[in-house]
Amino acid sequence: MQASHPHLLLAAGLILSTILARAVLPEEELLGTRPSDVKGPPASLEGSSGFGQDNCPVPCNISANTEDWTPYHTVEQLDQCHEPMLLQISAAQPLFGTSSFASMRSCLLHAFSGNHDLEIGNQTMSSSRPESTEESKIVMARLDVATTRRESKIRHRYNGRDVAAMLRAMAAFFPRSTESHAENVIFAYHGSAAAAGLYIGPRLGSSTVRSVVEEAVLGGVLDIERLSGPAVFQLCSSERGSPRTFGLAIDGGGGGGDLPSIHRTVLEWGSGTCAVRIPGSLVQQSSRIHVTELSAA
């Protein structure tokens, strides 16, 4: 197929190269020395989990306010919970590895596996088609899609239904009533099984997320249950700019779940940088979706 942009998917290649590097380098050499301006956790947090005895966060149906979610400080802490989670991660600095310090808050998605009526706090995902209003218009756009196969002899637990539930929960996090003309970011994580990150620019309505998840990701473009490596979906170009950029990055199957790479990819979208193509390593597809574009604030 023809690529719709000259640059597509640095993200998938970045995730893949990180995985390959781990196969030949010790973790210390791969991650390198943490920069001096990246502070570690305060002394009061060393040796303290800050979460419950089961190492998992509060359920997502408790609240849609991330301030009510359970705080975490490293990916290693998150890995002590073996269930799917939603995450808010600080954009102040990228994650450099599983032990690098960051401000994160999380809630538990375990109860949502296989459930189509997801609820985040009192917000329920609606599958109805978006409608134009005085403040917004619905347009058709072509979503760029690319995947990279990962060959791995290591068997990892991977449940495609859990990943589908993670993606639906990410969509449910953005109710249509909160069109705030502000960029929005959310992550989902299931340890070494899968990770996902979503960016939506301030000029795109939240129903765009539901359209991508239901029409493209779960509608046949990508077989989530057979995912064998990184996948990236994006509406991104120099003409669109970051305010009208949408990006969804997934890493699952065959030793996926590289949350630091997913986090860095989402930060790139926020800075207006599109994921670019690495020739020969990606399978490109495209899907037409409904996009909600908001009027200028």
C-alpha positions, 0 to 999 in steps of 0.5 A: 500500500502507499504510505500516506505520509513520508514519515511514519513510525519511529515509535515502532522501530524504537520499541523494537530496537530497545527489545533487541538491545536487551537481548545483547546488553546487560540492563545496566549498560542498556539503560546507562547512568541516569542523568544528574538532573533526573532525581530519584525518589525521595528518601522517605519513599525508599523501601516503601511501596505506597500501595496496598498489600496486593501491590495493585492500585485502587479500582478504576470505578472508584474515581475518574479523578487521577488524584484519587488513584494510587501513586507509583514511582517506578515501572518496577513498582508497577510490575509487582501488580500482575493485572491491567492498569490505567496510568497517568504519567508525568510529562516532565521527563521521559522514562529512561528504564524500568527503574527510573523515577517518575510521578505516576498514578494508577487504577486497576482494570481487572474487572473490565476484562471482556466487558464492553460497558466500561466505567471509569468513575461515573463515566461510561464509554458510548459506542454511538457515532459522534454528531456535529455541533456548533463547537465541533465538526465531524470529518473523515480522515485516514489513520496511518497504521504500522506494525512490527513483528517481534520474533521471540523464543521466550513465552510471555503471558499475553491475553488479547482480550485484556489488551482490548479491554485496556484500549476500551478503558482508555477511550472511556477515560475521555467522556464527550462532556469534557471537550476542554481544548487541552491536550490529553494523555493516558496510558495502560499497562499489563506488565511484560504482556502489554503497554499502550499510550494515547495522545489526543491534541487540544483541537480533537474531540474525545469521540475521536478516541472512541472512533479509533478504538472501535472502528480501526483498532478493534474493527479489523485493521489490527488483530489484537489477539494475535499481536506479536510486536509494536503497533502505532496508529496516528493522525499526524503531519506537519499540516495538522500540527500537534493541536490536531494530532492523534496517536496510539502506540501499543506494544504487546506479544512476544515480550512486549510491555515496553512502557518507557518506549511507549511513554517517549513516543507519546511525548514526541506526539505532544511536541508535534513530532510524528512517528517516522518509518524505518524502511523494511521493518514495518507493514503499513496499512491505513483506515478511514475513521471519524474525527471530531475537530473542535473550533478554535478556543 
